[in-house]
Amino acid sequence: VNLFVCIDVHRPWRKVKVTERRTAQDYAQCLRELTDVHYPEAECIRVVQDNLSTHSAGALYEAFAPAEARRILRRLEFHYTPKHASWNMVEIEIGVLRGQCLDRRIDDPKRLRREITAWERRRNAARSRIKWMFTTDKARAKMGRAYPATSKES
């Protein structure tokens, strides 16, 4: 199976969508659920993601009619992690999921979904947060070529 993991560090909140595959259509369905179910009132949803080939606006056009794809895309703003430094808060959350829920073999897809849903509910109810310690200065030091040189005043 495939896991799409969405987090909102400001709430704090997370949603794990389990799919049989990781196709552009699965990704598009996940984005539509994000806009229509989880953030129906939001004008702009910032999506930070890696550079997987299915993670594109084109996935929405593969899955939906053009008008529906445009409707969803109008509310999304994509930000991609650097290609050779795919670090982000979702990876931290996936690590927590792996350690607290997926630390054993679960060979039944229905049981896997139940276990993940129970984990997600506990984390959301506890309002569990990610302690993000990767500052802009640390990012510039670690991945200098991905950041333009700036003066101290900026």
N, C-alpha and C positions, 0 to 999 in steps of 0.2 A: 504494500500500500504506500501511499504518499501522504505526507502531512504538510498542509499549508498552515503556517503559524502567524497569526496577526496579534500584535500587541499595541496597546496605547499606554505609554508610560505616564501620561498625565492623569488618567482615571484612578488608579491602575487597573488594567483589564487585559485579558488575552482571550483569543478564540483559536482553537485548533480544528481545522476542517480536514477530515480524513477522506481521501478519494482512492479509488482503485488504481488510478494511473496519475501521471503528471503530464497532462497534455495542455495545449493552449486552451482548449475548451474548458478543462477543469479549472485552469487559472482564471479564465474569463468569468466563470460561474462564481468563483470565490470573490472576485472584484465586484460583481453585481450584488452579491450578498453583503459585502462590506458597505456599499453605497445605499442599498435599499433597506436592509434589515438593521445593520448595526449603527449606521450614521445617516438616517434618512433626512435629518435636518441640516447636516453639515454642508456648507457651500464649497469647501475645499478640503479634501482628504489627502494628506501627504503620505505617499507610499515609498518607503525606503526598502530597496530590494537589491538582490545580487543581479548579475548579468546573464542569467540563464536565458537561453534562446526563446523560451515560451513567455518570459516576463516582458511583454511588450504591449503597446497599444494595439498592435496588429492582431493579437489574440482575441480581442473583443470583436474585431471585424470578421474573424474566422468563425466565431461562435454565434454572433447575433446579426440581425439586419443592420444596415448602416445607421439608421435613425436611433436604434437602441444602443449601439456601440457609442455613437456621439453623445447621447444622453448621459451615459455612465462616465465617459472620458471628460466631459465638461467639469466634473467634480473631482477629478483626480489630478494630482501633481506628482510625477514620478521623480525619484532621486535614486541613483544607482551607486552602490558601493564601488570603490576602485577595483579593477579587475584582478589585481594580484594581491589584494589586501581586503578580502571579504569579511570585514569585522563589523558587527552591528549588534544592537541589543537583542534582536531576535535570536541570534546565535547563542547568547547567554541564556535566554529563556528555553531554547531547545536543549541546552545542557542541563538545566534544572528538570525539564520534562524527562530527559533520558535518565537522570539520576534518581528521580523520585517515582517514576511511573514505568519507564521502559527499561528497567535494569534487569529484566528477565525475558525469556522467550514467551510471547503471546501469539499462539498460532491460529487463533480463531478471530477473524475480522470483527465479528459482533462483540466479542469480549474486549478486543482492543479498543473499539469505539466507546464501550461502557467505561473502561478503565481511564481512558483519556478524558472523557466527559466528567468523570468524578474528580480527577486531578484538577481539571480546569475550574470546576465549581469551587473546590477548596481554595485554590490560589486566588480566584476572584473574590470569594467571600472574605478571605483574610486580607484582601487589598495588598497582596504581596508586590513589592517593588524591586526593581533592578537597581543595584548600586553602580551607576555608570561612573567610571573613574578615568575614562580616556578623554582628556581635555584637548582643546584645539592645539595648544602648545605641544602636547605629546604626539598628536597626529602629525604636526609639521616636522617634528624631529624624526619620527619613525618613517614617514612617507613623504619626505621633502619634495620629491619630484612630482607628486600629485598636487602640490600646493604652490601657487605663485609666490615669489618673494615679496614681502611687504615691509614697509618701514615701521618702526616702533609706534608711530603716531596713529596708524590705521587700526 
